[in-house]
Amino acid sequence: METMNLQPFTFEGISNERPLVIAGPCSAESEAQMVQTAQQLAALGIKIFRAGIWKPRTRPGSFEGYGSLALPWMQSVKEATGMLTATEVANVKHVYEALKAGIDILWIGARTSANPFAVQEIADALRGVDVPVLVKNPVNPDLELWIGAIERLYMAGVTRLAAGHRGFSTYEKIAYRNDPNWQIPIELRRRIPNIPLIVDPSHICGKRDTLFEITQKAMDLNYDGIIIEAHIDPDHAMSDAKQQLRPDQLGELLKKLVIRKEYIENGSLVTIEELRSQIDKIDDKIVDLLEKRMHIAEEIGKIKKENNIAVLQTKRWHQIITQRMKEAREKGLSEHFIENIFRAIHEESINHQTRIMNEN
């Protein structure tokens, strides 16, 4: 699809400086909880209040929100603080109810963005409606599915779009609730250069103690904003208690953030572009060397074919990876990084040799 002509994801009366902050409780639990949380967040200078009205839970029996009954509480927040309001919509009914209640910003959650039918129905319901929409990444690490959800909304005429990065489900045990898999949102930004990226550290981390490091990482990668959970009494929250902050804790986190410039001002001794030029030259050499390596692997494949030798030589592969890991340690490189690179190279070599072995 051609480059999207997106409109700025900006709001009247809210500074365009990074980061845009959207904060509030995971779930709307009571009018008092909502208003008190919003007042404390407004005192920090935060202008957009988020809360889950409808909560898609993994298993039945968990608190799934009060639904439409809680929408008047969002109106109370606006009246008490002047904040804009944002909530998640997962179907057409949610869209109609939220717009009727004057919700200012909608977001599509990870479970919904993974369902093209649901996204299309929401997109159709938003035709002709000028409302900003944040599209969170699907639960699974599928860039095309994420882009597809954004495209469906754009093709329906929604042009105030942003991408929400909340991490990806993984069966493996990792330090976070969801794997950040930073390369996926980075590639999304490359494919859609003008789309704002907004990090959701609450759902990436799943606990409070890593919220700052993930948020700072996103700022270092030039993300545009943050959508984060804050609650006046997080330990007793009705959902996702471990990942929510008190408003004062959120204030401390925001104070600690270092917001770096995307570009260096004139007068620097060495510019980013000069350094990037050096990287490009090295990358060109890497590609050339990989081409030569594959040619040699093909020659080995021909010898194996002539002598009826198996493609995979486990002893040789063990020798390669052991030596390269040793060199990685000596050169101060991550062993995990080097192992991944050489596993990919080895797999490609096997592919080349297998093709030769199967040629008539």
Residue pairs with C-beta under 8 A, 6 or more apart in sequence:
1 151
3 192
3 193
3 194
4 150
4 151
4 154
4 159
4 161
4 192
4 194
4 195
5 159
6 154
6 159
6 160
6 161
6 192
6 194
6 195
7 159
7 160
8 16
8 160
9 20
9 132
9 160
9 161
9 162
9 196
9 224
9 225
10 16
11 47
11 48
11 84
11 104
11 132
13 47
14 20
14 47
14 48
14 84
17 259
18 219
18 222
18 223
18 224
18 225
18 259
19 219
19 223
19 224
19 225
19 226
19 257
19 259
20 48
20 196
20 198
20 224
20 225
20 226
21 46
21 47
21 48
21 225
21 226
21 228
21 254
22 46
22 48
22 49
22 50
22 86
22 105
22 198
22 225
22 226
22 227
22 228
23 41
23 46
23 48
23 49
23 50
23 226
23 227
23 228
23 229
23 230
23 247
23 250
24 34
24 37
24 38
24 41
24 49
24 50
24 51
24 86
24 229
24 230
25 33
25 34
25 37
25 50
25 51
25 52
25 229
25 230
25 231
25 237
25 244
26 51
26 52
26 55
26 202
26 229
26 231
26 237
26 239
26 240
26 243
26 244
27 51
27 52
27 55
27 63
27 65
27 237
27 238
27 239
27 240
28 34
28 51
28 52
28 53
28 65
28 66
28 70
28 73
28 74
29 66
29 237
29 238
30 73
31 72
31 73
31 76
33 231
33 232
33 233
34 49
34 51
34 70
34 73
34 74
34 76
34 77
35 73
35 76
35 77
35 80
35 81
36 232
37 49
37 230
37 231
37 232
37 247
38 49
38 77
38 80
38 81
38 83
39 80
39 81
40 232
40 247
40 248
41 49
41 81
41 83
41 230
41 247
41 250
42 81
42 82
42 83
43 247
44 247
44 250
44 251
44 254
46 83
47 83
47 84
48 83
48 84
48 85
48 86
48 104
48 105
49 74
49 77
49 81
49 83
49 84
49 85
49 86
50 85
50 86
50 87
50 107
50 227
50 229
51 70
51 73
51 74
51 77
51 85
51 86
51 87
52 65
52 87
52 88
52 239
53 65
53 66
53 67
53 68
53 70
53 71
53 74
53 87
53 88
53 94
53 98
54 64
54 65
54 67
54 87
54 88
54 89
54 90
54 94
55 62
55 63
55 64
55 65
55 88
55 239
56 64
56 88
56 90
56 109
56 111
56 112
57 63
57 64
57 239
62 239
63 238
63 239
68 97
68 101
71 97
71 98
71 101
71 103
72 101
74 85
74 87
74 101
74 102
74 103
75 101
75 102
77 83
77 85
78 84
78 85
78 102
84 104
84 105
85 102
85 103
85 104
85 105
86 103
86 104
86 105
86 106
86 107
86 134
86 227
87 98
87 103
87 106
87 107
88 94
88 106
88 107
88 108
88 109
89 95
89 98
89 106
89 107
89 108
89 112
89 122
90 108
90 109
90 111
90 112
90 118
91 112
91 118
91 121
91 122
92 121
92 122
92 124
92 125
95 106
95 122
95 125
95 126
96 125
98 106
99 129
99 131
104 131
104 132
105 131
105 132
105 133
105 134
106 126
106 131
106 132
106 133
106 134
107 133
107 134
107 135
107 136
107 164
107 227
108 119
108 122
108 133
108 134
108 135
108 136
108 149
109 136
110 136
110 137
110 138
110 139
110 166
110 203
111 139
112 118
112 119
112 122
113 119
113 135
113 136
113 137
113 138
113 145
113 146
113 149
114 138
114 139
114 140
114 142
114 145
116 145
116 148
116 149
116 152
119 148
119 149
119 152
119 153
120 152
122 153
123 152
123 153
123 155
123 156
123 158
124 156
126 133
126 153
126 156
126 157
126 158
127 156
127 157
128 157
129 158
130 160
131 158
131 160
132 160
132 161
132 162
133 153
133 158
133 160
133 161
133 162
134 161
134 162
134 163
134 164
134 198
134 227
135 146
135 149
135 150
135 153
135 161
135 162
135 163
135 164
136 163
136 164
136 165
136 166
136 200
137 146
137 163
137 164
137 165
137 166
137 167
137 168
137 184
137 185
138 145
138 146
138 149
138 168
139 168
139 169
140 168
140 169
141 168
141 179
141 181
141 184
143 184
143 187
143 188
143 191
146 163
146 184
146 188
147 188
147 191
147 192
150 161
150 163
150 192
150 195
153 161
154 161
161 195
162 195
162 196
162 197
162 198
162 224
162 225
163 185
163 188
163 189
163 192
163 195
163 196
163 197
163 198
164 198
164 199
164 200
164 227
165 180
165 185
165 197
165 198
165 199
165 200
165 204
165 218
165 223
166 178
166 200
166 202
166 203
166 204
167 176
167 177
167 178
167 179
167 180
167 181
167 200
167 203
167 204
168 178
168 179
168 180
168 181
168 184
169 178
169 179
170 178
170 179
172 179
175 210
176 204
176 205
176 206
176 210
176 214
177 203
177 204
177 205
177 206
177 207
177 243
178 203
178 204
178 206
180 204
180 214
180 217
182 217
182 221
185 197
185 221
186 221
188 195
188 197
189 195
189 197
196 224
196 225
197 218
197 221
197 222
197 223
197 224
197 225
198 223
198 224
198 225
198 226
198 227
199 214
199 215
199 218
199 223
199 225
199 226
199 227
200 226
200 227
200 228
201 210
201 211
201 214
201 215
201 218
201 226
201 228
202 211
202 227
202 228
202 229
202 240
202 243
202 244
203 243
204 214
205 211
205 214
205 243
206 240
206 242
206 243
207 242
207 243
208 234
208 242
208 243
208 244
208 245
208 249
211 228
211 243
211 245
211 253
212 253
212 256
212 257
215 226
215 228
215 253
215 257
216 256
216 257
216 258
218 226
219 257
219 258
219 259
219 260
220 258
220 260
222 260
222 262
228 245
228 250
229 240
229 243
229 244
229 245
230 244
230 245
230 246
230 247
230 249
230 250
231 237
231 244
231 245
231 246
232 246
232 247
233 246
234 241
234 244
234 245
234 246
235 241
237 244
245 253
263 272
264 271
264 272
290 345
293 345
293 349
294 348
294 349
294 352
297 349
297 352
297 353
298 352
298 353
298 356
300 353
301 311
301 352
301 353
301 354
301 355
301 356
301 357
302 356
303 309
304 310
304 311
304 353
304 357
305 356
305 357
311 350
311 353
311 354
311 357
312 350
317 346
320 342
320 346
321 339
321 342
321 343
321 346
324 338
324 339
324 342
325 335
325 338
325 339
327 338
328 334
328 335
328 337
328 338
329 335
